[in-house]
Amino acid sequence: MLSTVGGLIGVTIGLLIPWLVTRLAGMPTVVTGYSLALALGVSMSVGIVFGLYPAQHAANLDPIEALRHE
């Protein structure tokens, strides 16, 4: 969820900056749907991969040993 929200914020900023460049500098910019989907997909994938690894590692710990070491 966190990586998806972060990805959506990034996509929003990624759309806002080219729009500002077009409006203020008069230089046309192009943002494709593919690039937006790719950015959101990479953000979600990173969140899933780096969230599952620690979760699986923690799930395999013995609860007594995990509580013994702080």
N, CA, C and O atoms as a Tripos MOL2 file, in Angstrom:
@<TRIPOS>MOLECULE
protein
  280   279    70     0     0
PROTEIN
NO_CHARGES

@<TRIPOS>ATOM
      1 N           0.8240   -1.1850    0.0000 N.3       1 MET1
      2 CA          0.0000    0.0000    0.0000 C.3       1 MET1
      3 C           0.8780    1.2630    0.0000 C.2       1 MET1
      4 O           0.6210    2.2230   -0.7260 O.2       1 MET1
      5 N           1.9100    1.2240    0.8340 N.am      2 LEU2
      6 CA          2.7910    2.3820    0.9440 C.3       2 LEU2
      7 C           3.5130    2.6630   -0.3760 C.2       2 LEU2
      8 O           3.6310    3.8160   -0.7900 O.2       2 LEU2
      9 N           3.9920    1.6080   -1.0320 N.am      3 SER3
     10 CA          4.7050    1.8090   -2.2890 C.3       3 SER3
     11 C           3.7530    2.2540   -3.3970 C.2       3 SER3
     12 O           4.1610    2.9890   -4.2970 O.2       3 SER3
     13 N           2.4960    1.8220   -3.3470 N.am      4 THR4
     14 CA          1.5150    2.2480   -4.3480 C.3       4 THR4
     15 C           1.1970    3.7310   -4.1860 C.2       4 THR4
     16 O           1.1350    4.4700   -5.1690 O.2       4 THR4
     17 N           0.9960    4.1600   -2.9480 N.am      5 VAL5
     18 CA          0.7270    5.5820   -2.7010 C.3       5 VAL5
     19 C           1.9400    6.4200   -3.1060 C.2       5 VAL5
     20 O           1.7940    7.4760   -3.7210 O.2       5 VAL5
     21 N           3.1350    5.9440   -2.7590 N.am      6 GLY6
     22 CA          4.3480    6.6540   -3.1750 C.3       6 GLY6
     23 C           4.4790    6.7000   -4.6750 C.2       6 GLY6
     24 O           4.8950    7.7170   -5.2310 O.2       6 GLY6
     25 N           4.1290    5.6090   -5.3480 N.am      7 GLY7
     26 CA          4.1640    5.5850   -6.8120 C.3       7 GLY7
     27 C           3.1700    6.5540   -7.4170 C.2       7 GLY7
     28 O           3.4730    7.2220   -8.4050 O.2       7 GLY7
     29 N           1.9750    6.6360   -6.8290 N.am      8 LEU8
     30 CA          0.9760    7.5820   -7.3360 C.3       8 LEU8
     31 C           1.4160    9.0280   -7.1230 C.2       8 LEU8
     32 O           1.1800    9.8840   -7.9760 O.2       8 LEU8
     33 N           2.0480    9.2980   -5.9970 N.am      9 ILE9
     34 CA          2.5860   10.6460   -5.7650 C.3       9 ILE9
     35 C           3.6770   10.9500   -6.7870 C.2       9 ILE9
     36 O           3.7400   12.0550   -7.3240 O.2       9 ILE9
     37 N           4.5320    9.9710   -7.0520 N.am     10 GLY10
     38 CA          5.5840   10.1560   -8.0510 C.3      10 GLY10
     39 C           5.0260   10.3830   -9.4430 C.2      10 GLY10
     40 O           5.5360   11.2220  -10.1850 O.2      10 GLY10
     41 N           3.9830    9.6430   -9.8080 N.am     11 VAL11
     42 CA          3.3540    9.8280  -11.1190 C.3      11 VAL11
     43 C           2.7270   11.2220  -11.2070 C.2      11 VAL11
     44 O           2.8140   11.8810  -12.2440 O.2      11 VAL11
     45 N           2.1000   11.6650  -10.1240 N.am     12 THR12
     46 CA          1.5010   12.9970  -10.1130 C.3      12 THR12
     47 C           2.5640   14.0770  -10.3140 C.2      12 THR12
     48 O           2.3760   15.0000  -11.1060 O.2      12 THR12
     49 N           3.6630   13.9570   -9.6050 N.am     13 ILE13
     50 CA          4.7560   14.9200   -9.7690 C.3      13 ILE13
     51 C           5.3410   14.8010  -11.1730 C.2      13 ILE13
     52 O           5.7050   15.8000  -11.7930 O.2      13 ILE13
     53 N           5.4270   13.5570  -11.6690 N.am     14 GLY14
     54 CA          5.9430   13.3310  -13.0160 C.3      14 GLY14
     55 C           5.0500   13.9000  -14.0990 C.2      14 GLY14
     56 O           5.5270   14.1830  -15.1980 O.2      14 GLY14
     57 N           3.7850   14.0730  -13.8230 N.am     15 LEU15
     58 CA          2.8870   14.7300  -14.7750 C.3      15 LEU15
     59 C           2.8970   16.2470  -14.5990 C.2      15 LEU15
     60 O           2.7500   16.9910  -15.5700 O.2      15 LEU15
     61 N           3.0670   16.6950  -13.3810 N.am     16 LEU16
     62 CA          3.0370   18.1260  -13.0910 C.3      16 LEU16
     63 C           4.2480   18.8570  -13.6690 C.2      16 LEU16
     64 O           4.1080   19.9470  -14.2250 O.2      16 LEU16
     65 N           5.4200   18.2710  -13.5420 N.am     17 ILE17
     66 CA          6.6350   18.9510  -14.0170 C.3      17 ILE17
     67 C           6.6180   19.1610  -15.5340 C.2      17 ILE17
     68 O           6.8950   20.2740  -15.9800 O.2      17 ILE17
     69 N           6.3080   18.1460  -16.3480 N.am     18 PRO18
     70 CA          6.2360   18.4160  -17.7940 C.3      18 PRO18
     71 C           5.1460   19.4230  -18.1570 C.2      18 PRO18
     72 O           5.3160   20.2100  -19.0890 O.2      18 PRO18
     73 N           4.0320   19.4050  -17.4300 N.am     19 TRP19
     74 CA          2.9800   20.3810  -17.6890 C.3      19 TRP19
     75 C           3.4890   21.8000  -17.4070 C.2      19 TRP19
     76 O           3.2180   22.7250  -18.1720 O.2      19 TRP19
     77 N           4.2330   21.9620  -16.2970 N.am     20 LEU20
     78 CA          4.8010   23.2760  -15.9790 C.3      20 LEU20
     79 C           5.8340   23.7090  -17.0170 C.2      20 LEU20
     80 O           5.8880   24.8810  -17.3910 O.2      20 LEU20
     81 N           6.6510   22.7700  -17.4790 N.am     21 VAL21
     82 CA          7.6520   23.0950  -18.5020 C.3      21 VAL21
     83 C           6.9520   23.5660  -19.7740 C.2      21 VAL21
     84 O           7.3850   24.5340  -20.3980 O.2      21 VAL21
     85 N           5.8730   22.8870  -20.1600 N.am     22 THR22
     86 CA          5.1350   23.2800  -21.3570 C.3      22 THR22
     87 C           4.5060   24.6580  -21.1820 C.2      22 THR22
     88 O           4.5550   25.4880  -22.0890 O.2      22 THR22
     89 N           3.9230   24.8950  -20.0300 N.am     23 ARG23
     90 CA          3.2330   26.1760  -19.8050 C.3      23 ARG23
     91 C           4.2000   27.3430  -19.6320 C.2      23 ARG23
     92 O           3.9700   28.4200  -20.1820 O.2      23 ARG23
     93 N           5.2760   27.1430  -18.8790 N.am     24 LEU24
     94 CA          6.1610   28.2600  -18.5480 C.3      24 LEU24
     95 C           7.2610   28.4830  -19.5840 C.2      24 LEU24
     96 O           7.5970   29.6250  -19.8960 O.2      24 LEU24
     97 N           7.8150   27.4120  -20.1110 N.am     25 ALA25
     98 CA          8.9310   27.5550  -21.0470 C.3      25 ALA25
     99 C           8.4880   27.4670  -22.4990 C.2      25 ALA25
    100 O           9.2490   27.8160  -23.4020 O.2      25 ALA25
    101 N           7.2850   27.0120  -22.7300 N.am     26 GLY26
    102 CA          6.7940   26.9030  -24.0950 C.3      26 GLY26
    103 C           7.3840   25.7290  -24.8650 C.2      26 GLY26
    104 O           7.2250   25.6470  -26.0830 O.2      26 GLY26
    105 N           8.0590   24.8250  -24.1750 N.am     27 MET27
    106 CA          8.6250   23.6400  -24.8250 C.3      27 MET27
    107 C           7.6270   22.5040  -24.6980 C.2      27 MET27
    108 O           7.2160   22.1650  -23.5880 O.2      27 MET27
    109 N           7.2320   21.9110  -25.8120 N.am     28 PRO28
    110 CA          6.2640   20.8180  -25.7160 C.3      28 PRO28
    111 C           6.8840   19.5660  -25.0840 C.2      28 PRO28
    112 O           8.0130   19.1940  -25.4030 O.2      28 PRO28
    113 N           6.1530   18.9430  -24.2090 N.am     29 THR29
    114 CA          6.6080   17.7050  -23.5740 C.3      29 THR29
    115 C           5.5760   16.6150  -23.8350 C.2      29 THR29
    116 O           4.3890   16.8900  -24.0140 O.2      29 THR29
    117 N           6.0520   15.3760  -23.8520 N.am     30 VAL30
    118 CA          5.1730   14.2350  -24.0950 C.3      30 VAL30
    119 C           5.3440   13.2350  -22.9590 C.2      30 VAL30
    120 O           6.4600   12.8050  -22.6680 O.2      30 VAL30
    121 N           4.2600   12.8710  -22.3310 N.am     31 VAL31
    122 CA          4.2600   11.8430  -21.3000 C.3      31 VAL31
    123 C           3.3400   10.7320  -21.7970 C.2      31 VAL31
    124 O           2.1490   10.9500  -22.0170 O.2      31 VAL31
    125 N           3.9040    9.5410  -21.9700 N.am     32 THR32
    126 CA          3.1150    8.4240  -22.4830 C.3      32 THR32
    127 C           2.5000    7.6270  -21.3480 C.2      32 THR32
    128 O           3.0050    7.6300  -20.2250 O.2      32 THR32
    129 N           1.4200    6.9550  -21.6460 N.am     33 GLY33
    130 CA          0.7790    6.0900  -20.6700 C.3      33 GLY33
    131 C           1.6770    4.9310  -20.2720 C.2      33 GLY33
    132 O           1.6410    4.4690  -19.1320 O.2      33 GLY33
    133 N           2.4940    4.4600  -21.2310 N.am     34 TYR34
    134 CA          3.4160    3.3670  -20.9460 C.3      34 TYR34
    135 C           4.4170    3.7700  -19.8670 C.2      34 TYR34
    136 O           4.7060    2.9800  -18.9680 O.2      34 TYR34
    137 N           4.9500    4.9860  -19.9430 N.am     35 SER35
    138 CA          5.9310    5.4180  -18.9490 C.3      35 SER35
    139 C           5.2980    5.5650  -17.5730 C.2      35 SER35
    140 O           5.9410    5.2780  -16.5630 O.2      35 SER35
    141 N           4.0520    6.0060  -17.5220 N.am     36 LEU36
    142 CA          3.3570    6.1180  -16.2410 C.3      36 LEU36
    143 C           3.0970    4.7380  -15.6410 C.2      36 LEU36
    144 O           3.3040    4.5270  -14.4460 O.2      36 LEU36
    145 N           2.6450    3.8010  -16.4710 N.am     37 ALA37
    146 CA          2.3840    2.4430  -15.9850 C.3      37 ALA37
    147 C           3.6830    1.7710  -15.5460 C.2      37 ALA37
    148 O           3.7030    1.0590  -14.5420 O.2      37 ALA37
    149 N           4.7630    1.9910  -16.2870 N.am     38 LEU38
    150 CA          6.0510    1.4110  -15.9260 C.3      38 LEU38
    151 C           6.5420    1.9550  -14.5870 C.2      38 LEU38
    152 O           7.0170    1.1920  -13.7460 O.2      38 LEU38
    153 N           6.4330    3.2530  -14.3870 N.am     39 ALA39
    154 CA          6.8730    3.8580  -13.1260 C.3      39 ALA39
    155 C           6.0740    3.3180  -11.9470 C.2      39 ALA39
    156 O           6.6460    2.9950  -10.9060 O.2      39 ALA39
    157 N           4.7720    3.2190  -12.1020 N.am     40 LEU40
    158 CA          3.9330    2.6990  -11.0210 C.3      40 LEU40
    159 C           4.2110    1.2180  -10.7880 C.2      40 LEU40
    160 O           4.2300    0.7610   -9.6450 O.2      40 LEU40
    161 N           4.4220    0.4750  -11.8530 N.am     41 GLY41
    162 CA          4.7300   -0.9500  -11.7230 C.3      41 GLY41
    163 C           6.0480   -1.2030  -11.0180 C.2      41 GLY41
    164 O           6.1480   -2.1060  -10.1870 O.2      41 GLY41
    165 N           7.0590   -0.4120  -11.3440 N.am     42 VAL42
    166 CA          8.3580   -0.5650  -10.6810 C.3      42 VAL42
    167 C           8.2320   -0.2200   -9.2000 C.2      42 VAL42
    168 O           8.7910   -0.9170   -8.3520 O.2      42 VAL42
    169 N           7.5140    0.8310   -8.8870 N.am     43 SER43
    170 CA          7.3260    1.2200   -7.4870 C.3      43 SER43
    171 C           6.6150    0.1200   -6.7050 C.2      43 SER43
    172 O           7.0220   -0.2070   -5.5900 O.2      43 SER43
    173 N           5.5680   -0.4470   -7.2720 N.am     44 MET44
    174 CA          4.8320   -1.5100   -6.5960 C.3      44 MET44
    175 C           5.6790   -2.7730   -6.4630 C.2      44 MET44
    176 O           5.6340   -3.4450   -5.4330 O.2      44 MET44
    177 N           6.4480   -3.0970   -7.4960 N.am     45 SER45
    178 CA          7.2970   -4.2870   -7.4560 C.3      45 SER45
    179 C           8.3710   -4.1750   -6.3820 C.2      45 SER45
    180 O           8.6280   -5.1360   -5.6580 O.2      45 SER45
    181 N           8.9900   -3.0220   -6.2760 N.am     46 VAL46
    182 CA         10.0090   -2.8150   -5.2530 C.3      46 VAL46
    183 C           9.3890   -2.9530   -3.8610 C.2      46 VAL46
    184 O           9.9810   -3.5750   -2.9790 O.2      46 VAL46
    185 N           8.2170   -2.3840   -3.6650 N.am     47 GLY47
    186 CA          7.5450   -2.4920   -2.3770 C.3      47 GLY47
    187 C           7.1970   -3.9290   -2.0270 C.2      47 GLY47
    188 O           7.3290   -4.3380   -0.8730 O.2      47 GLY47
    189 N           6.7540   -4.6960   -3.0150 N.am     48 ILE48
    190 CA          6.3870   -6.0900   -2.7600 C.3      48 ILE48
    191 C           7.6180   -6.9240   -2.4570 C.2      48 ILE48
    192 O           7.6320   -7.6750   -1.4810 O.2      48 ILE48
    193 N           8.6580   -6.8020   -3.2830 N.am     49 VAL49
    194 CA          9.8630   -7.6180   -3.1060 C.3      49 VAL49
    195 C          10.5430   -7.3030   -1.7750 C.2      49 VAL49
    196 O          10.8840   -8.2170   -1.0230 O.2      49 VAL49
    197 N          10.7370   -6.0420   -1.4840 N.am     50 PHE50
    198 CA         11.4470   -5.6740   -0.2670 C.3      50 PHE50
    199 C          10.5460   -5.7010    0.9670 C.2      50 PHE50
    200 O          11.0210   -5.4600    2.0770 O.2      50 PHE50
    201 N           9.2600   -5.9890    0.7940 N.am     51 GLY51
    202 CA          8.3800   -6.2110    1.9240 C.3      51 GLY51
    203 C           8.2340   -7.6860    2.2440 C.2      51 GLY51
    204 O           8.0910   -8.0620    3.4080 O.2      51 GLY51
    205 N           8.2690   -8.5270    1.2140 N.am     52 LEU52
    206 CA          8.1070   -9.9620    1.4340 C.3      52 LEU52
    207 C           9.3340  -10.6000    2.0660 C.2      52 LEU52
    208 O           9.1950  -11.4890    2.9050 O.2      52 LEU52
    209 N          10.5200  -10.1740    1.6890 N.am     53 TYR53
    210 CA         11.7300  -10.7880    2.2230 C.3      53 TYR53
    211 C          11.8200  -10.6630    3.7440 C.2      53 TYR53
    212 O          12.0050  -11.6810    4.4100 O.2      53 TYR53
    213 N          11.7000   -9.4700    4.3260 N.am     54 PRO54
    214 CA         11.7590   -9.3970    5.7970 C.3      54 PRO54
    215 C          10.5810  -10.1100    6.4680 C.2      54 PRO54
    216 O          10.7330  -10.6710    7.5530 O.2      54 PRO54
    217 N           9.4160  -10.0880    5.8290 N.am     55 ALA55
    218 CA          8.2620  -10.7570    6.4150 C.3      55 ALA55
    219 C           8.4680  -12.2610    6.4610 C.2      55 ALA55
    220 O           8.1350  -12.9030    7.4570 O.2      55 ALA55
    221 N           9.0110  -12.8270    5.3990 N.am     56 GLN56
    222 CA          9.2590  -14.2650    5.3760 C.3      56 GLN56
    223 C          10.3550  -14.6330    6.3720 C.2      56 GLN56
    224 O          10.2690  -15.6580    7.0480 O.2      56 GLN56
    225 N          11.3720  -13.8030    6.4590 N.am     57 HIS57
    226 CA         12.4500  -14.0500    7.4190 C.3      57 HIS57
    227 C          11.9030  -14.0280    8.8550 C.2      57 HIS57
    228 O          12.2570  -14.8840    9.6670 O.2      57 HIS57
    229 N          11.0560  -13.0670    9.1600 N.am     58 ALA58
    230 CA         10.4760  -12.9630   10.5010 C.3      58 ALA58
    231 C           9.5220  -14.1250   10.7800 C.2      58 ALA58
    232 O           9.4340  -14.5920   11.9160 O.2      58 ALA58
    233 N           8.8150  -14.5910    9.7650 N.am     59 ALA59
    234 CA          7.8790  -15.6900    9.9590 C.3      59 ALA59
    235 C           8.5950  -16.9930   10.2720 C.2      59 ALA59
    236 O           8.0220  -17.8700   10.9180 O.2      59 ALA59
    237 N           9.8370  -17.1350    9.8270 N.am     60 ASN60
    238 CA         10.5940  -18.3530   10.0650 C.3      60 ASN60
    239 C          11.3480  -18.3520   11.3960 C.2      60 ASN60
    240 O          11.9650  -19.3590   11.7470 O.2      60 ASN60
    241 N          11.3130  -17.2560   12.1360 N.am     61 LEU61
    242 CA         12.0050  -17.1820   13.4240 C.3      61 LEU61
    243 C          11.2120  -17.8980   14.5080 C.2      61 LEU61
    244 O           9.9820  -17.9370   14.4810 O.2      61 LEU61
    245 N          11.9340  -18.4540   15.4490 N.am     62 ASP62
    246 CA         11.3150  -19.0200   16.6390 C.3      62 ASP62
    247 C          10.8660  -17.8580   17.5300 C.2      62 ASP62
    248 O          11.6840  -16.9960   17.8540 O.2      62 ASP62
    249 N           9.6100  -17.8090   17.9290 N.am     63 PRO63
    250 CA          9.1240  -16.6630   18.7180 C.3      63 PRO63
    251 C           9.9090  -16.4330   20.0090 C.2      63 PRO63
    252 O          10.1390  -15.2850   20.3870 O.2      63 PRO63
    253 N          10.3180  -17.4850   20.6820 N.am     64 ILE64
    254 CA         11.0680  -17.3280   21.9340 C.3      64 ILE64
    255 C          12.4270  -16.6850   21.6530 C.2      64 ILE64
    256 O          12.8550  -15.7910   22.3830 O.2      64 ILE64
    257 N          13.0890  -17.1320   20.6150 N.am     65 GLU65
    258 CA         14.4010  -16.5570   20.2570 C.3      65 GLU65
    259 C          14.2570  -15.1200   19.7880 C.2      65 GLU65
    260 O          15.1030  -14.2810   20.0960 O.2      65 GLU65
    261 N          13.2030  -14.8280   19.0520 N.am     66 ALA66
    262 CA         12.9890  -13.4720   18.5630 C.3      66 ALA66
    263 C          12.7430  -12.4950   19.7130 C.2      66 ALA66
    264 O          13.2010  -11.3540   19.6680 O.2      66 ALA66
    265 N          12.0240  -12.9410   20.7360 N.am     67 LEU67
    266 CA         11.7550  -12.0730   21.8770 C.3      67 LEU67
    267 C          12.9490  -11.9570   22.8180 C.2      67 LEU67
    268 O          13.0880  -10.9650   23.5340 O.2      67 LEU67
    269 N          13.8000  -12.9610   22.8150 N.am     68 ARG68
    270 CA         14.9510  -12.9550   23.6950 C.3      68 ARG68
    271 C          15.9810  -11.9140   23.2300 C.2      68 ARG68
    272 O          16.6080  -11.2580   24.0620 O.2      68 ARG68
    273 N          16.1560  -11.7600   21.9370 N.am     69 HIS69
    274 CA         17.1330  -10.8010   21.3780 C.3      69 HIS69
    275 C          16.3900   -9.5510   20.9400 C.2      69 HIS69
    276 O          15.4750   -9.6100   20.1190 O.2      69 HIS69
    277 N          16.7930   -8.4340   21.4920 N.am     70 GLU70
    278 CA         16.1370   -7.1770   21.1440 C.3      70 GLU70
    279 C          16.8940   -6.4540   20.0820 C.2      70 GLU70
    280 O          16.4870   -5.3710   19.6610 O.2      70 GLU70
@<TRIPOS>BOND
     1     1     2 1
     2     2     3 1
     3     3     4 2
     4     3     5 am
     5     5     6 1
     6     6     7 1
     7     7     8 2
     8     7     9 am
     9     9    10 1
    10    10    11 1
    11    11    12 2
    12    11    13 am
    13    13    14 1
    14    14    15 1
    15    15    16 2
    16    15    17 am
    17    17    18 1
    18    18    19 1
    19    19    20 2
    20    19    21 am
    21    21    22 1
    22    22    23 1
    23    23    24 2
    24    23    25 am
    25    25    26 1
    26    26    27 1
    27    27    28 2
    28    27    29 am
    29    29    30 1
    30    30    31 1
    31    31    32 2
    32    31    33 am
    33    33    34 1
    34    34    35 1
    35    35    36 2
    36    35    37 am
    37    37    38 1
    38    38    39 1
    39    39    40 2
    40    39    41 am
    41    41    42 1
    42    42    43 1
    43    43    44 2
    44    43    45 am
    45    45    46 1
    46    46    47 1
    47    47    48 2
    48    47    49 am
    49    49    50 1
    50    50    51 1
    51    51    52 2
    52    51    53 am
    53    53    54 1
    54    54    55 1
    55    55    56 2
    56    55    57 am
    57    57    58 1
    58    58    59 1
    59    59    60 2
    60    59    61 am
    61    61    62 1
    62    62    63 1
    63    63    64 2
    64    63    65 am
    65    65    66 1
    66    66    67 1
    67    67    68 2
    68    67    69 am
    69    69    70 1
    70    70    71 1
    71    71    72 2
    72    71    73 am
    73    73    74 1
    74    74    75 1
    75    75    76 2
    76    75    77 am
    77    77    78 1
    78    78    79 1
    79    79    80 2
    80    79    81 am
    81    81    82 1
    82    82    83 1
    83    83    84 2
    84    83    85 am
    85    85    86 1
    86    86    87 1
    87    87    88 2
    88    87    89 am
    89    89    90 1
    90    90    91 1
    91    91    92 2
    92    91    93 am
    93    93    94 1
    94    94    95 1
    95    95    96 2
    96    95    97 am
    97    97    98 1
    98    98    99 1
    99    99   100 2
   100    99   101 am
   101   101   102 1
   102   102   103 1
   103   103   104 2
   104   103   105 am
   105   105   106 1
   106   106   107 1
   107   107   108 2
   108   107   109 am
   109   109   110 1
   110   110   111 1
   111   111   112 2
   112   111   113 am
   113   113   114 1
   114   114   115 1
   115   115   116 2
   116   115   117 am
   117   117   118 1
   118   118   119 1
   119   119   120 2
   120   119   121 am
   121   121   122 1
   122   122   123 1
   123   123   124 2
   124   123   125 am
   125   125   126 1
   126   126   127 1
   127   127   128 2
   128   127   129 am
   129   129   130 1
   130   130   131 1
   131   131   132 2
   132   131   133 am
   133   133   134 1
   134   134   135 1
   135   135   136 2
   136   135   137 am
   137   137   138 1
   138   138   139 1
   139   139   140 2
   140   139   141 am
   141   141   142 1
   142   142   143 1
   143   143   144 2
   144   143   145 am
   145   145   146 1
   146   146   147 1
   147   147   148 2
   148   147   149 am
   149   149   150 1
   150   150   151 1
   151   151   152 2
   152   151   153 am
   153   153   154 1
   154   154   155 1
   155   155   156 2
   156   155   157 am
   157   157   158 1
   158   158   159 1
   159   159   160 2
   160   159   161 am
   161   161   162 1
   162   162   163 1
   163   163   164 2
   164   163   165 am
   165   165   166 1
   166   166   167 1
   167   167   168 2
   168   167   169 am
   169   169   170 1
   170   170   171 1
   171   171   172 2
   172   171   173 am
   173   173   174 1
   174   174   175 1
   175   175   176 2
   176   175   177 am
   177   177   178 1
   178   178   179 1
   179   179   180 2
   180   179   181 am
   181   181   182 1
   182   182   183 1
   183   183   184 2
   184   183   185 am
   185   185   186 1
   186   186   187 1
   187   187   188 2
   188   187   189 am
   189   189   190 1
   190   190   191 1
   191   191   192 2
   192   191   193 am
   193   193   194 1
   194   194   195 1
   195   195   196 2
   196   195   197 am
   197   197   198 1
   198   198   199 1
   199   199   200 2
   200   199   201 am
   201   201   202 1
   202   202   203 1
   203   203   204 2
   204   203   205 am
   205   205   206 1
   206   206   207 1
   207   207   208 2
   208   207   209 am
   209   209   210 1
   210   210   211 1
   211   211   212 2
   212   211   213 am
   213   213   214 1
   214   214   215 1
   215   215   216 2
   216   215   217 am
   217   217   218 1
   218   218   219 1
   219   219   220 2
   220   219   221 am
   221   221   222 1
   222   222   223 1
   223   223   224 2
   224   223   225 am
   225   225   226 1
   226   226   227 1
   227   227   228 2
   228   227   229 am
   229   229   230 1
   230   230   231 1
   231   231   232 2
   232   231   233 am
   233   233   234 1
   234   234   235 1
   235   235   236 2
   236   235   237 am
   237   237   238 1
   238   238   239 1
   239   239   240 2
   240   239   241 am
   241   241   242 1
   242   242   243 1
   243   243   244 2
   244   243   245 am
   245   245   246 1
   246   246   247 1
   247   247   248 2
   248   247   249 am
   249   249   250 1
   250   250   251 1
   251   251   252 2
   252   251   253 am
   253   253   254 1
   254   254   255 1
   255   255   256 2
   256   255   257 am
   257   257   258 1
   258   258   259 1
   259   259   260 2
   260   259   261 am
   261   261   262 1
   262   262   263 1
   263   263   264 2
   264   263   265 am
   265   265   266 1
   266   266   267 1
   267   267   268 2
   268   267   269 am
   269   269   270 1
   270   270   271 1
   271   271   272 2
   272   271   273 am
   273   273   274 1
   274   274   275 1
   275   275   276 2
   276   275   277 am
   277   277   278 1
   278   278   279 1
   279   279   280 2
@<TRIPOS>SUBSTRUCTURE
     1 MET1         2 RESIDUE 1 A MET
     2 LEU2         6 RESIDUE 1 A LEU
     3 SER3        10 RESIDUE 1 A SER
     4 THR4        14 RESIDUE 1 A THR
     5 VAL5        18 RESIDUE 1 A VAL
     6 GLY6        22 RESIDUE 1 A GLY
     7 GLY7        26 RESIDUE 1 A GLY
     8 LEU8        30 RESIDUE 1 A LEU
     9 ILE9        34 RESIDUE 1 A ILE
    10 GLY10       38 RESIDUE 1 A GLY
    11 VAL11       42 RESIDUE 1 A VAL
    12 THR12       46 RESIDUE 1 A THR
    13 ILE13       50 RESIDUE 1 A ILE
    14 GLY14       54 RESIDUE 1 A GLY
    15 LEU15       58 RESIDUE 1 A LEU
    16 LEU16       62 RESIDUE 1 A LEU
    17 ILE17       66 RESIDUE 1 A ILE
    18 PRO18       70 RESIDUE 1 A PRO
    19 TRP19       74 RESIDUE 1 A TRP
    20 LEU20       78 RESIDUE 1 A LEU
    21 VAL21       82 RESIDUE 1 A VAL
    22 THR22       86 RESIDUE 1 A THR
    23 ARG23       90 RESIDUE 1 A ARG
    24 LEU24       94 RESIDUE 1 A LEU
    25 ALA25       98 RESIDUE 1 A ALA
    26 GLY26      102 RESIDUE 1 A GLY
    27 MET27      106 RESIDUE 1 A MET
    28 PRO28      110 RESIDUE 1 A PRO
    29 THR29      114 RESIDUE 1 A THR
    30 VAL30      118 RESIDUE 1 A VAL
    31 VAL31      122 RESIDUE 1 A VAL
    32 THR32      126 RESIDUE 1 A THR
    33 GLY33      130 RESIDUE 1 A GLY
    34 TYR34      134 RESIDUE 1 A TYR
    35 SER35      138 RESIDUE 1 A SER
    36 LEU36      142 RESIDUE 1 A LEU
    37 ALA37      146 RESIDUE 1 A ALA
    38 LEU38      150 RESIDUE 1 A LEU
    39 ALA39      154 RESIDUE 1 A ALA
    40 LEU40      158 RESIDUE 1 A LEU
    41 GLY41      162 RESIDUE 1 A GLY
    42 VAL42      166 RESIDUE 1 A VAL
    43 SER43      170 RESIDUE 1 A SER
    44 MET44      174 RESIDUE 1 A MET
    45 SER45      178 RESIDUE 1 A SER
    46 VAL46      182 RESIDUE 1 A VAL
    47 GLY47      186 RESIDUE 1 A GLY
    48 ILE48      190 RESIDUE 1 A ILE
    49 VAL49      194 RESIDUE 1 A VAL
    50 PHE50      198 RESIDUE 1 A PHE
    51 GLY51      202 RESIDUE 1 A GLY
    52 LEU52      206 RESIDUE 1 A LEU
    53 TYR53      210 RESIDUE 1 A TYR
    54 PRO54      214 RESIDUE 1 A PRO
    55 ALA55      218 RESIDUE 1 A ALA
    56 GLN56      222 RESIDUE 1 A GLN
    57 HIS57      226 RESIDUE 1 A HIS
    58 ALA58      230 RESIDUE 1 A ALA
    59 ALA59      234 RESIDUE 1 A ALA
    60 ASN60      238 RESIDUE 1 A ASN
    61 LEU61      242 RESIDUE 1 A LEU
    62 ASP62      246 RESIDUE 1 A ASP
    63 PRO63      250 RESIDUE 1 A PRO
    64 ILE64      254 RESIDUE 1 A ILE
    65 GLU65      258 RESIDUE 1 A GLU
    66 ALA66      262 RESIDUE 1 A ALA
    67 LEU67      266 RESIDUE 1 A LEU
    68 ARG68      270 RESIDUE 1 A ARG
    69 HIS69      274 RESIDUE 1 A HIS
    70 GLU70      278 RESIDUE 1 A GLU
